[in-house]
Amino acid sequence: QVQLEESGGGLVQAGGSLRLSCAASGRAFGWNTVGWFRQAPGKEREFVARITIDWRGSITYYADFVKGRFTISRDNTKNTVYLQMDSLKPEDTAVYYCATGGIGSRQSLQDYNSWGQGTQVTVSS
């Protein structure tokens, strides 16, 4: 089973940028979906973005609240998925998690079977 490790979180002012990384070990990503989720204090974990690699190529999908601000990408040579976060807002403050699932995985947490430990993102106003 693949192990995932997130990095790149930190403290940033509103309007700033961060790039999160999700590095996989134990097994190459291959054809699958890698998703980013986040969980703010007292709230449920929610979907942020996903990227699927299959015979069609690369397909991305974003939650409405990050469209135009966040960009998900992956480098299969490094077994790493990135989440570039621009124009950050205080409401983006959360622990961000990456997870892997099959090529049919969508926005539900139940679609994903391997999770990282998360990285904290704090956006100050």
Buried (B, 14 or more C-beta within 10 A) or exposed (E): EBEBBBEBBEEBEEEBEBEBBBBBEEEEBEEBBBBBBBBBEEEEBBBBBBBBBBEEEEEEBBBEEBEEBBBBBBEEEEBBBBBBBBEBBEEBBBBBBBBBBEBEBBBEBEBBEBBBEBBEBBBEE
